[in-house]
Amino acid sequence: MVYLAFAIVYIVWGSTYFFIQKALAGFPPFILGTVRFSIAGVLMLTWCKIKGEDIFNKKTIKIAAVSGILMLGLGNGIVIWVEQFIPSGLVAIMVASAAIWFVILDKSHWKENLSNKYIVSGLIIGFLGVVLLFGDQIRQSLDKPQSNLQIIGMVLLVFGPIAWAGGSLYSKYHPTTGSSVSVNTGWQMLMASLAFFPGSILKSEFKLLDWGNIPLDAWLSIVYLILFGSIAAFSAYVWLLKVRPATQVSTYAYVNPVVAVLLSLTFTNEVIGLTQVIGLVIILGSVLLINLPKYKSA
């Protein structure tokens, strides 16, 4: 189950970079977040209710509100918003820094993580691998004059991974013993959708959006994001946080860009160079390093 959950988080979340950009071709960012997480949350909680679970546990809702708004409302919300005008390569690098923030914010495991040469080396090498992977895209984007929105987006991308790592650790260390992972996940997504809703009102997105002209690709992309990106992958992620060390779970931040690049190679005209191949190998090696202590102890 652990291997399956990691595979889902690695592969499905890596594909969401691709599908978020396709969905943004038809949906404004705040509506995208509102629709995606509200439908996913309602579907998840409805399924739990059908199974006879108690979905109205006050403690669960409170904890889910904090972690959901931090992870999905702020962390993922920033990614959705900035992908309108910042290249996905630069976004992927900034998001990859979440793996480092997991170690910095996880105070209870400072001694264990910071004293382990494999974990520290893996984190540093993995980040360098992501930089190599998207080096060409960064150079091209930075050679062009940056608009005010792009500069604001880059600043927000510093805080997004911090919010995501903080929300993840809050979820890990505040277990909802009275509810299942599915109930907790459902409320996290529903609470995140409420965080997106004010933005869509302030930007008049519902008034300006012509629902009849949304392309089919955008509809299919948002369905994929709801069923696979949110319900399947986010549920697997929340469960992994409960059963595995946060540092190991955080390796998704390095593998997701690899999947994103492979998807671009498959479905677009993008060509991969030697530098990118080296970056891919370095990233996979860093994940092995971070997990090496577990393998050695086993």
C-alpha positions in Angstrom: 0.0 0.0 0.0 2.9 2.4 0.8 4.5 1.7 -2.6 1.2 2.2 -4.4 0.5 5.4 -2.6 4.0 6.8 -3.4 3.4 5.8 -7.1 0.1 7.7 -7.2 1.6 10.8 -5.5 4.7 10.7 -7.7 3.0 10.1 -11.1 -0.4 11.7 -10.8 0.7 14.9 -9.1 3.5 15.2 -11.6 0.9 15.2 -14.3 -1.2 17.9 -12.6 1.3 20.7 -13.8 0.3 19.7 -17.4 -3.5 19.5 -16.7 -3.6 22.7 -14.6 -2.2 24.7 -17.6 -4.8 23.0 -19.9 -7.6 23.8 -17.5 -6.5 27.4 -17.2 -7.2 27.8 -20.9 -10.9 27.7 -20.1 -11.2 28.5 -16.3 -10.0 31.5 -14.4 -7.7 30.5 -11.5 -10.0 31.1 -8.5 -13.0 29.4 -10.2 -10.7 26.5 -11.1 -9.7 26.0 -7.4 -13.3 26.5 -6.2 -14.8 24.0 -8.6 -12.0 21.4 -8.3 -11.9 21.2 -4.5 -15.6 21.7 -3.8 -16.7 18.9 -6.1 -13.8 16.6 -4.9 -14.6 17.4 -1.2 -18.4 16.8 -1.6 -17.8 13.5 -3.5 -15.4 12.3 -0.9 -17.7 13.2 2.1 -20.7 11.8 0.3 -18.9 8.5 -0.2 -17.9 8.4 3.5 -21.5 9.1 4.5 -22.8 6.3 2.3 -20.3 3.9 4.1 -21.8 5.0 7.4 -18.9 7.1 8.7 -19.4 10.1 11.0 -18.5 13.1 8.8 -19.4 15.9 11.2 -16.7 15.5 13.8 -15.9 19.0 15.1 -12.2 18.2 15.9 -11.7 16.7 12.4 -13.3 19.7 10.7 -11.2 22.2 12.7 -7.9 20.4 12.0 -8.8 19.9 8.3 -9.7 23.6 8.0 -6.2 24.6 9.1 -4.2 22.0 7.1 -6.5 22.2 4.0 -6.3 26.0 3.7 -2.5 26.0 4.2 -1.9 23.1 1.7 -4.5 23.5 -0.9 -5.8 27.0 -0.5 -2.4 28.7 -0.2 0.2 26.2 -1.4 -1.7 24.8 -4.4 -3.6 28.1 -4.9 -0.4 30.0 -5.5 0.7 27.4 -8.1 -2.6 27.7 -10.0 -2.5 31.5 -10.0 1.1 31.9 -11.0 1.0 29.3 -13.8 -1.0 32.0 -15.8 2.1 34.0 -16.5 5.2 32.1 -15.1 6.8 29.2 -17.1 6.0 25.8 -15.5 9.8 25.1 -15.2 10.3 28.0 -12.8 7.2 27.0 -10.9 8.4 23.4 -10.6 11.7 24.6 -9.1 10.1 26.8 -6.5 7.7 24.1 -5.6 10.5 21.6 -5.2 11.9 23.7 -2.3 9.0 22.2 -0.3 11.2 19.2 0.4 13.7 21.4 2.1 11.0 23.2 4.1 9.8 19.9 5.4 13.1 19.4 7.2 13.4 23.1 8.4 9.9 23.2 9.9 9.8 19.6 11.3 11.4 20.7 14.6 10.6 17.4 16.4 12.9 15.6 13.9 15.7 18.2 13.6 18.2 16.0 15.3 17.4 12.9 13.3 17.2 14.7 9.9 19.9 17.3 10.1 22.5 14.9 11.5 21.9 12.3 8.8 24.3 12.9 5.9 22.2 10.9 3.4 19.1 13.0 4.0 20.8 16.3 4.0 22.9 15.4 0.9 19.7 14.1 -0.9 17.8 17.3 -0.3 20.6 19.5 -1.6 21.4 17.3 -4.6 17.7 16.9 -5.5 17.2 20.7 -5.6 20.2 21.1 -7.8 18.8 18.4 -10.1 15.6 20.3 -10.5 17.6 23.5 -11.3 19.5 21.6 -14.0 16.3 20.0 -15.3 14.7 23.4 -16.0 17.9 25.5 -16.5 17.1 26.4 -20.1 13.6 27.5 -19.3 14.8 29.7 -16.4 17.5 31.4 -18.6 14.9 32.1 -21.3 12.4 33.5 -18.9 14.9 35.6 -17.0 16.3 37.1 -20.2 13.0 38.7 -21.0 11.7 41.8 -19.1 9.7 40.7 -16.1 6.3 42.2 -15.6 5.0 43.2 -12.1 2.7 40.2 -12.0 5.7 37.8 -12.7 7.7 39.4 -10.0 4.8 39.1 -7.5 4.3 35.5 -8.7 8.0 34.7 -7.9 7.7 36.2 -4.5 4.5 34.2 -3.8 6.2 31.0 -5.0 8.7 31.4 -2.1 5.8 31.3 0.4 3.7 28.7 -1.3 6.0 25.7 -0.5 6.3 27.0 3.1 2.5 26.9 3.5 2.3 23.5 1.9 5.0 22.0 4.2 3.5 23.7 7.2 0.0 22.4 6.5 1.4 18.9 5.8 3.2 18.8 9.1 0.2 20.1 11.0 -1.9 17.4 9.4 0.7 14.7 10.4 1.1 15.8 14.0 -2.6 16.5 14.7 -4.2 13.1 13.8 -7.9 12.9 13.6 -8.4 9.8 15.7 -12.2 10.0 15.5 -12.4 10.1 11.7 -10.9 8.2 8.7 -8.3 9.6 6.3 -11.1 9.9 3.7 -13.2 12.1 6.0 -10.2 14.3 6.9 -9.3 14.6 3.2 -12.8 15.5 2.2 -13.0 18.3 4.7 -9.5 19.6 3.7 -10.6 20.0 0.1 -14.0 21.5 1.0 -12.4 24.1 3.3 -9.8 24.9 0.6 -12.6 25.5 -1.9 -14.0 28.1 0.5 -10.6 29.8 0.6 -10.7 30.2 -3.3 -14.3 31.5 -3.4 -13.7 35.1 -2.2 -11.0 35.6 -4.8 -13.4 34.5 -7.6 -16.0 37.0 -6.3 -13.5 39.9 -5.9 -12.1 39.3 -9.5 -15.7 38.9 -10.8 -14.7 35.6 -12.4 -18.2 34.2 -12.3 -19.6 37.2 -14.1 -16.9 37.4 -16.8 -16.7 33.7 -17.5 -18.6 32.5 -20.6 -19.4 28.9 -19.6 -20.5 28.0 -23.1 -17.1 28.8 -24.6 -15.0 26.7 -22.3 -13.1 24.2 -24.5 -13.6 20.5 -24.1 -9.9 20.1 -23.1 -10.4 22.4 -20.1 -13.5 20.4 -19.0 -11.6 17.1 -19.3 -8.6 18.5 -17.5 -10.7 19.7 -14.5 -12.4 16.3 -14.3 -8.9 14.7 -14.2 -7.8 17.1 -11.5 -10.9 16.3 -9.4 -10.8 12.5 -9.7 -7.1 11.8 -9.9 -5.3 14.9 -8.7 -7.5 15.5 -5.7 -9.5 12.4 -4.7 -6.8 9.8 -5.5 -3.5 11.5 -5.1 -4.3 13.9 -2.3 -5.9 11.1 -0.3 -2.8 8.9 -0.8 -0.6 11.9 0.3 -2.5 12.5 3.5 -2.4 8.8 4.3 1.4 8.6 3.6 1.9 11.5 6.0 0.4 9.3 8.8 2.4 6.2 8.1 5.8 7.4 6.8 8.4 10.1 7.9 7.6 13.5 6.5 11.1 13.7 4.9 10.4 10.6 2.8 7.0 11.8 1.8 8.4 15.2 0.7 10.4 13.5 -2.1 7.3 13.9 -4.3 8.5 17.5 -4.8 11.5 16.3 -6.7 9.9 13.5 -8.6 6.8 15.5 -9.8 8.9 17.7 -12.1 10.5 14.6 -13.7 7.0 13.3 -14.5 6.0 16.8 -15.8 9.0 16.9 -18.2 8.3 13.3 -19.5 4.7 14.3 -20.2 5.8 17.4 -22.1 8.1 15.3 -24.2 5.3 12.8 -24.9 2.5 15.3 -25.7 4.3 18.4 -27.0 7.2 19.2 -29.4 9.6 19.8 -26.6 13.1 18.1 -27.0 15.2 17.0 -24.0 18.9 17.8 -23.9 21.9 16.2 -22.2 21.7 18.7 -19.3 18.0 17.7 -18.6 18.9 14.0 -18.7 21.6 14.6 -16.1 19.1 16.5 -14.0 16.6 13.6 -14.2 19.3 11.2 -13.1 20.4 13.4 -10.3 16.9 13.9 -9.0 16.2 10.1 -8.9 19.6 9.6 -7.2 18.6 12.2 -4.5 15.4 10.3 -3.8 17.5 7.2 -3.3 19.8 9.0 -0.9 16.9 10.4 1.2 15.5 6.9 1.5 18.8 5.2 2.1 18.6 5.3 5.9 15.3 3.4 5.8 16.8 0.8 3.4 19.9 0.4 5.6 17.9 -0.1 8.8 15.7 -2.6 7.0 
